[in-house]
């Protein structure tokens, strides 16, 4: 249906709408501003203004020491798009853009952050992210990934404290289809212990659960120490890995057949998670050294704290207490959240702390972790600090002093970030109003699931082990030629093109740019679009609007977070 897509793409590219590699942003259409103050609800022992000032001081000190000039502040349109994608997982709608711009310039960013944390899409977005971080994009047999996601959505909706959420994930019991947090461990049981050893060593080896727990909640990759001491970090011993593993050895899962709601003749197997106090009574776990020597350990934390094993002691509850008390617990979540918003963490990757991977801003990480603990592990406060900080306000456009990759750890410009599949689908739906073209909730949900399935299958990361996903030229080409996108942008009641078809050309073009790119068109873009609408005046007046929207959705300016 796209008549002149190639010529249109080339024309738009010449004006800064790049379909392939690179991002060229429009000139500032609203004034960039410095973050302003404001204190959300939470622990009164932590002053938000002081924390933001601390972040800025530490970042600016590194700029000065390394003779780096930061990029200019992002204009309001760029910042609004960024913060919506980072906090809500989607671009802002045109009414949201207009409401933001109506606020006083000196307070609009502060007020927007507060508003976003109350939006229902906030909980949905962070539940999507954490579901992938916890159990990847897989759905192991017997587990209920959706139930886990709904549990996480409720956690973020009520701003459950992070330490409480992690405790529930590590200590949950019950059925996979009834108790959401139980699905975290149920997804990481690993290999069965040989039948003759189960009474002594437990039902499952729990190797994946051990590695996932330390990686996600401590930012420490311990999987290699399953077989040997760490080659570069003296403190990470093979015995330490199996000491943590021993906390999980009484965990069991039992299968249960349930009838499917939509087909009473079909049954599915779901697991129930429980602790078997008759298994592994002494807590002993055996592991083999490379030289063949068989050694024994028992539940022991990474710092050497050994658990006194008894029937009255719940090992997973004690594990959760030790994990939360560990100094790496707060540092790991601060680092992960910083990376989410800034494009990289204080370490890269975020889940591989150690002497081999130095922290770029150790004082800042330490200080933020302490403030986070003092805030009672309040994730919304942490988000507020980061999004109000000076580095988060910066443009993604580099200058001569920060354009090289070795300047990236100094956060002197906003790094480009790829959208997750969920962010991309949700943003396309906002830009096209595609969901409004469906009359029922069931139709809208099916449409969303179909889109997300396609994006996840085609563009998900190779291992499925993180929420990130890389935009490529192949991705853009598939988008351009996809039937789903063509259907979403065609003229229909409720859709963006249908809504603008009766507007004056200038108004229609402005609305399309705001819908897709969260900014008005430049003068040159307006002139080109005007020529296109005039050229198509003898045809369906919606045709040029479909072509323009199609081209914008296939630009890197749309696909990337900047």
Secondary structure by P-SEA (a helix, b strand, c coil): ccccaaaaaaaaaaaccccccbbbbccccbbbbcbbbbbccccccccaaaaaaaaaaaaaaaaaaacccccccccaaaaaaaaaaacccccccaaaaaaaaacccccaaaaaaaaaaacaaaaaaaaaaaaaaaccccccccccaaaaaaaaaaaaaacccaaaaaaaaacccccccccccaaaaaaccccccccccccccccccaaaaaaaaaaacccccccccccccccccccccaaaaaaaaaaaccbbbbbbbbbbcccccbbbbbbbbbbcccccccbbbbbbccccbbbbbcccccccccccccccccaaaaaaaaaaaccaaaaaaaaaaaaacccccccccccccccccccccaaaaaaaaaaaaaacccaaaaaaaaaacccccccccccccccccccccccccccbbbbcaaaaaaaaaaacccccccccaaaaaaaaaaaaaaaaaccccccccccbbbbcaaaaaaaaacaaaaaaacccccccccccccccaaaaaaaaaaacccccccaaaaaaaaaaaaaacccccaaaaaaaaaaaaacccccccc
